[in-house]
Amino acid sequence: MDSKLVFSDSPKGSLLVHFAFEGAVSHLKGPSYFTGKKLESAFMPEKSFLLVGLGKKEEFNIDYLRRAAAKAVKTASAAKMPIVHFALLDGHKENEMVAVAEGAVLANYSFDKYKTDAEQKMFRIKELSFPVAAKKFEESIRETLLVCQNVFIARDLVTENSDVVTPKMLEEVSRKISGKHIKVRVLNEKQLRRLGFNMLLGVARASEIPPRVIIFEYNGNPSSKDKVMFAGKGVCFDSGGLNIKVGESMKDMRMDMAGAATVIAIMKSASELKLKKNIVGIIGCVENLVDSKSFRPGDVIKSYSGKTVENLNTDAEGRLVLGDILAYGARKYNPNVIVEFSTLTGAILGTFGSHCAGMFSTSDSYSQKMFDAGMATYERVWRLPLFEEYKEETKGERSDLRSIGKTRYNGSIFGGAFLAEFVENIPFIHLDVAGTAMLEEPKDYMPKNGSGFGVRLAIEFLKRV
């Protein structure tokens, strides 16, 4: 839901929000217990007044403002106050205004489509108000709000039922964003078979819904030949195939298309922002189900690239889908860099939990830009190695490549090394977002379930390349 943006010094009927550093609160006339410690808050409903602490000034992190703004929105929502006015800090810095807007809008979200009791649905804030002095930053704030609204698209797709978000539905969503600025092309099952997307087709074999590969083209700078390509894993439901998932591990597998959802939202954001970049997006959309037609572990498959892969576990299906679309995108578009998002391995959660995504890259310069973009947006990434020894582990015995390693160790690194075999020596970044794309518990401005992680990260990355 869009929140109206207002600039006013005396907003009526609003929750007035002040932020304060620790030890600098006396002028705010708040309760005696409020000291300004990080994210400490004091709500005075009788005055429609909220104080939120930012901690010690020398330890300040811009993300504290996002989190503080999120706390303000949640307070207003609980009190059913439709307007939030941010008084902000002295100086009215642009990056601070943007961070506040970001945290506020991202927190003003709830996936409550299936809640039948209106009282259980979140009360959304209708209006975000800033001081008149901040109006000079209106363009930046509005751009931020636009990207955040597209983050909601990714959140909705990841959180929605898997019988709703199918390969067919992802095609429909993708076609809706096509138009003057974005060209959308869809490769159907027949075309994929003719082109030789055999790994992707193998994964999709047991589903009644045919697979498709969806390609987006945005030419924001026709005078340049430079191109950035984003790729996303779109496994709309992953049962594990014949190597079926057991216990509780299958119930959240509607989220296995988070990479595809991220790419859709990135492309929509880039076009609406009119970024002066040429961007290609490509997503491979399938379901990995169980049937007499299921692809089988132990079989060797010839990929689109021509390399053969021994499929050693049907629950390692995402890398097969991605291998084909990465090779196709690299050959057809020859981009300057390829960035790929996927919920590829559970192993990455053992390394980073939900606070950081794993980054694997063949390029020092591009990976540094991605790291910096992550720190700026607080959608953080951390690079793990692709040493020569890891690449050697992907070599097959009956085939060119093997789909999983010989041991239960370094599973996330193996996945990155495997995907790097399909990018034609083009600079490559693989982001394993299995721990960040869907959250088991809400935190600050991110909800439980689909988080939308990666959309803001990618837009910031595009501004740096």
C-alpha positions in Angstrom: 0.0 0.0 0.0 1.4 3.4 -1.0 1.9 5.9 1.8 1.4 9.6 1.0 4.5 11.7 1.4 4.0 15.1 3.0 6.3 17.9 4.0 5.0 20.0 6.9 6.2 21.6 10.1 2.9 21.2 11.9 1.1 18.0 10.8 -2.2 17.6 12.5 -3.3 14.3 13.9 0.1 12.7 13.6 2.4 10.7 15.8 5.4 13.1 16.4 8.6 11.2 16.4 11.9 12.5 17.7 15.2 10.6 17.5 17.9 11.2 20.1 21.5 10.2 20.7 22.4 8.8 24.1 23.0 11.5 26.7 21.4 14.2 24.5 17.8 14.0 25.5 17.2 16.7 28.1 15.7 19.2 25.6 13.1 16.7 24.5 11.1 16.7 27.7 10.6 13.0 27.7 10.2 10.6 30.7 13.1 10.4 33.1 13.8 6.8 32.2 14.5 7.6 28.5 18.3 8.0 28.0 18.6 7.5 24.2 20.1 4.1 24.2 20.0 2.3 20.9 16.4 1.7 19.9 15.1 2.5 23.3 11.7 4.1 23.0 9.3 6.1 25.0 5.7 6.5 23.8 3.5 9.1 25.3 0.0 8.6 23.8 -1.6 11.5 25.6 0.8 13.8 23.7 1.0 11.7 20.5 4.7 11.8 21.0 7.4 9.1 20.5 11.1 9.2 21.4 13.5 6.6 19.9 17.1 6.4 20.9 20.0 6.0 18.4 22.7 5.1 20.9 26.1 6.7 21.3 26.8 9.3 18.6 30.3 7.9 18.0 28.9 4.5 17.4 26.1 5.6 15.1 25.2 3.4 12.1 22.8 4.8 9.4 20.7 1.6 9.7 19.8 2.6 13.3 17.6 5.3 11.6 15.9 2.7 9.5 15.2 0.6 12.5 14.1 3.6 14.6 11.7 4.7 11.9 10.3 1.1 11.7 9.7 1.2 15.4 7.8 4.5 15.0 5.6 3.0 12.3 4.8 -0.1 14.3 4.0 2.1 17.3 1.6 4.2 15.2 0.1 1.1 13.7 -0.6 -0.4 17.1 -2.2 2.9 18.2 -4.1 3.2 14.9 -2.6 6.6 14.2 -2.6 7.1 10.4 0.1 9.8 10.2 3.7 9.7 11.3 5.8 12.9 11.4 9.5 12.6 11.7 11.2 15.6 13.3 14.6 14.0 12.7 18.0 15.1 13.8 19.6 18.5 13.5 21.1 19.2 10.0 18.5 17.3 7.9 21.1 15.2 6.0 19.9 13.6 2.8 21.1 10.1 3.6 19.4 10.3 7.0 16.1 11.4 5.4 16.3 8.6 2.9 17.1 6.0 5.6 14.1 7.1 7.7 11.8 6.9 4.7 13.1 3.5 3.9 12.7 2.0 7.3 9.2 3.5 7.7 7.9 2.3 4.4 9.4 -1.2 4.7 7.9 -1.6 8.1 4.4 -0.5 6.8 3.8 -4.0 5.3 2.0 -7.1 6.2 1.0 -10.1 4.1 -2.5 -10.6 5.6 -4.3 -11.8 2.5 -5.5 -14.9 4.2 -6.6 -13.4 7.5 -10.4 -13.2 7.6 -10.6 -11.2 10.8 -10.2 -7.5 10.1 -8.8 -6.9 13.6 -5.9 -9.3 12.8 -4.9 -7.3 9.8 -2.2 -4.6 10.2 -3.3 -1.0 10.4 -1.3 0.7 7.6 0.1 4.2 8.0 -1.5 6.4 5.4 0.9 9.4 5.5 4.6 9.9 6.2 5.4 13.5 7.1 8.8 15.2 7.1 9.9 18.8 8.0 9.6 21.4 5.2 13.4 21.7 5.3 13.6 18.2 3.9 11.6 19.0 0.8 14.9 19.6 -1.1 15.5 15.9 -0.8 12.0 14.9 -2.1 13.3 13.3 -5.3 15.6 11.0 -3.4 12.9 10.1 -0.9 10.4 9.4 -3.6 12.9 7.2 -5.4 13.4 5.3 -2.2 9.6 4.8 -1.7 9.3 3.5 -5.3 12.0 0.9 -4.7 10.4 -0.2 -1.4 7.1 -0.7 -3.1 8.8 -3.0 -5.5 10.4 -4.8 -2.6 6.8 -5.6 -1.5 6.3 -7.4 -4.9 9.1 -9.7 -4.1 7.8 -10.2 -0.5 4.4 -11.1 -1.7 5.6 -13.6 -4.3 7.8 -15.4 -1.8 5.2 -15.5 0.9 2.2 -16.5 -1.3 1.0 -20.1 -1.7 3.0 -22.3 -4.1 -0.2 -23.3 -5.9 -0.7 -19.6 -6.7 2.9 -18.7 -7.6 3.6 -21.1 -10.4 5.8 -20.7 -13.5 2.7 -19.6 -15.3 1.9 -17.0 -12.7 5.5 -15.6 -12.8 5.1 -15.2 -16.5 1.9 -13.2 -16.0 3.5 -11.0 -13.4 6.5 -10.4 -15.7 4.3 -9.5 -18.7 2.5 -6.9 -16.6 5.7 -4.9 -16.1 6.6 -5.0 -19.8 6.0 -1.9 -21.8 7.8 1.1 -23.2 10.9 0.6 -21.1 11.0 -3.2 -20.6 10.8 -5.8 -23.2 9.8 -9.2 -21.9 10.3 -12.5 -23.8 9.3 -15.9 -22.7 10.9 -19.2 -23.9 8.3 -22.0 -23.6 8.9 -25.7 -23.2 9.1 -26.4 -26.9 11.6 -23.7 -27.4 13.7 -24.7 -24.4 13.8 -28.3 -25.7 15.0 -27.1 -29.1 17.6 -24.9 -27.6 18.9 -27.6 -25.3 18.0 -26.5 -21.8 18.2 -30.1 -20.7 19.1 -29.5 -17.1 16.2 -27.1 -16.5 13.8 -29.4 -18.4 14.9 -32.4 -16.3 14.0 -30.6 -13.1 10.6 -29.6 -14.5 9.7 -33.0 -15.9 7.4 -34.2 -13.0 5.2 -31.0 -13.0 2.0 -30.6 -14.8 2.8 -26.9 -15.3 5.3 -26.4 -18.1 8.5 -24.5 -17.3 9.5 -21.3 -18.9 12.5 -19.0 -19.0 11.6 -15.3 -18.8 13.9 -12.7 -20.2 13.7 -8.9 -19.5 15.6 -6.3 -21.5 15.9 -2.7 -20.3 17.9 -0.3 -22.4 18.4 2.8 -20.3 21.5 3.9 -22.1 21.2 3.1 -25.8 24.5 4.9 -26.6 26.4 2.4 -24.5 27.2 -1.3 -25.2 27.8 -2.0 -21.5 25.3 -4.4 -19.9 24.6 -5.8 -16.5 22.8 -9.2 -16.3 20.7 -10.4 -13.3 19.7 -14.0 -13.1 17.3 -15.7 -10.6 16.3 -19.1 -9.5 12.6 -19.6 -9.9 11.9 -23.0 -8.4 8.3 -22.3 -7.4 8.1 -25.4 -5.2 10.8 -27.8 -4.3 9.8 -31.2 -3.0 13.4 -32.4 -3.5 12.3 -34.7 -6.4 13.1 -38.4 -6.0 15.6 -37.4 -3.3 12.6 -36.1 -1.4 12.9 -33.6 1.4 12.0 -35.2 4.8 10.6 -33.9 8.1 10.0 -30.1 8.3 12.3 -29.2 5.5 9.7 -29.1 2.7 7.0 -26.8 4.2 8.8 -23.5 3.4 9.9 -24.5 -0.1 7.5 -22.0 -1.8 10.4 -19.6 -1.1 12.7 -21.4 -3.6 11.7 -18.9 -6.3 13.0 -15.9 -4.2 15.8 -15.3 -6.7 13.3 -14.9 -9.6 11.1 -12.6 -7.5 14.1 -10.4 -6.7 15.0 -10.1 -10.4 11.4 -9.1 -11.3 11.4 -6.4 -8.7 14.9 -5.2 -9.7 13.9 -4.8 -13.4 10.7 -3.0 -12.5 12.6 -0.6 -10.1 15.3 0.1 -12.7 12.8 1.0 -15.4 10.7 3.2 -13.1 13.8 5.0 -11.9 14.9 5.4 -15.5 18.4 4.3 -14.6 20.9 5.1 -17.4 22.0 1.4 -17.5 21.4 -1.4 -19.9 20.1 -4.4 -18.0 19.1 -7.9 -18.8 17.2 -10.1 -16.4 16.7 -13.8 -16.8 14.7 -16.2 -14.6 14.3 -20.0 -14.9 10.8 -21.0 -13.6 10.0 -24.6 -12.8 8.5 -26.9 -10.1 10.6 -29.8 -8.7 8.0 -32.4 -7.9 7.7 -36.2 -7.7 6.1 -38.4 -10.4 6.9 -41.3 -12.6 8.4 -38.8 -15.0 10.8 -37.4 -12.4 14.4 -36.9 -13.4 16.6 -39.4 -11.6 19.8 -39.2 -9.5 22.8 -40.7 -11.2 21.9 -39.8 -14.7 24.2 -37.7 -16.9 22.6 -34.6 -18.5 23.9 -32.5 -21.4 23.5 -28.9 -20.5 22.7 -25.9 -22.7 26.4 -25.0 -22.6 27.4 -28.4 -24.0 29.0 -29.5 -20.7 27.7 -32.7 -19.3 26.6 -33.0 -15.7 26.1 -36.1 -13.5 23.0 -35.3 -11.5 23.8 -36.9 -8.2 20.9 -35.6 -6.1 17.5 -34.3 -7.4 17.3 -31.9 -4.4 20.3 -30.0 -5.9 18.1 -28.9 -8.7 18.5 -25.1 -8.5 22.1 -25.2 -9.8 20.9 -27.2 -12.8 18.2 -24.6 -13.7 20.7 -21.8 -13.2 23.4 -23.5 -15.1 21.3 -23.5 -18.3 20.0 -19.9 -17.9 23.5 -18.5 -17.0 25.1 -20.1 -20.0 22.3 -18.9 -22.3 22.4 -15.3 -20.9 26.2 -15.2 -21.2 26.3 -16.3 -24.8 23.4 -14.3 -26.1 24.0 -11.0 -24.3 27.7 -11.0 -23.4 27.2 -8.7 -20.4 30.0 -6.9 -18.5 29.0 -8.7 -15.3 26.5 -11.3 -14.2 24.8 -11.2 -10.8 22.7 -14.1 -9.8 20.3 -14.5 -6.9 19.3 -17.9 -5.5 18.2 -19.7 -2.4 20.8 -22.3 -3.4 22.0 -24.1 -0.2 20.9 -24.7 3.3 24.5 -24.8 4.1 24.8 -21.0 3.9 22.5 -20.7 6.9 25.1 -22.6 8.9 27.6 -19.9 8.0 25.7 -16.6 8.2 22.3 -17.4 9.6 19.8 -14.7 8.5 21.9 -11.6 8.9 24.0 -11.8 5.7 24.0 -13.4 2.3 26.9 -15.5 0.9 28.8 -13.9 -2.0 30.9 -15.9 -4.4 32.7 -14.0 -7.2 35.2 -14.3 -10.0 35.8 -10.5 -9.9 37.5 -8.6 -7.1 36.3 -5.2 -8.4 32.7 -6.1 -8.9 32.5 -8.0 -5.6 33.9 -4.9 -3.8 31.1 -2.8 -5.3 28.5 -5.4 -4.2 30.0 -5.5 -0.7 29.8 -1.6 -0.5 26.2 -1.7 -1.8 25.4 -4.2 0.9 26.8 -2.0 3.6 25.0 1.1 2.3 21.6 -0.7 2.2 22.3 -3.0 5.1 21.4 -5.9 2.8 24.9 -7.3 3.7 26.9 -9.8 1.7 30.2 -11.5 2.6 32.5 -13.0 0.1 33.6 -16.6 0.4 36.4 -18.1 -1.7 36.4 -19.9 -5.0 39.9 -21.2 -4.8 41.3 -23.4 -7.5 40.9 -26.5 -5.3 37.1 -25.8 -4.9 36.7 -25.6 -8.7 38.5 -28.9 -9.1 35.9 -30.5 -6.8 33.2 -29.9 -9.5 35.0 -32.1 -12.0 33.0 -35.3 -12.8 34.0 -38.9 -13.3 31.4 -40.0 -15.8 30.8 -36.5 -17.0 32.4 -33.1 -17.3 30.9 -31.9 -14.0 29.2 -33.4 -10.9 26.3 -31.6 -9.4 27.3 -32.1 -5.7 30.6 -32.6 -3.9 32.0 -35.8 -2.7 31.8 -34.8 1.0 29.2 -33.1 3.1 31.5 -30.1 3.6 31.7 -26.7 1.9 28.3 -27.1 0.2 27.7 -23.5 -0.5 31.2 -23.0 -2.0 30.7 -26.0 -4.2 27.4 -24.5 -5.5 29.2 -21.2 -6.3 32.1 -23.0 -8.0 29.6 -25.2 -10.1 27.7 -22.1 -11.3 30.9 -20.3 -12.3 31.4 -23.1 -14.9 28.5 -21.7 -17.0 29.3 -18.0 -17.4 31.8 -18.1 -20.2 34.6 -16.3 -18.2 32.3 -13.2 -17.8 32.8 -11.5 -14.3 30.3 -13.3 -12.1 28.7 -12.8 -8.7 26.6 -15.6 -7.1 24.6 -14.5 -4.1 23.2 -17.3 -2.0 20.2 -15.8 -0.2 18.8 -18.9 1.3 19.2 -17.4 4.8 18.0 -13.9 4.0 15.2 -14.2 1.5 12.7 -15.7 3.9 12.8 -15.1 7.6 11.6 -17.4 10.4 11.0 -14.3 12.7 10.4 -10.6 11.9 13.2 -8.1 12.6 12.9 -4.4 12.5 11.7 -3.4 9.0 11.7 -7.0 7.6 8.6 -9.2 8.2 8.4 -12.9 8.8 8.4 -14.9 5.6 9.4 -13.1 2.4 11.9 -10.3 3.1 12.5 -8.8 -0.3 16.2 -9.1 0.3 18.3 -8.1 -2.7 16.2 -5.5 -4.5 17.6 -2.5 -2.7 21.0 -4.1 -2.8 20.9 -4.5 -6.6 19.7 -1.0 -7.3 22.5 0.4 -5.1 25.0 -1.9 -7.0 23.7 -0.6 -10.3 24.4 3.0 -9.2 28.1 2.0 -8.5 28.9 0.2 -11.8 
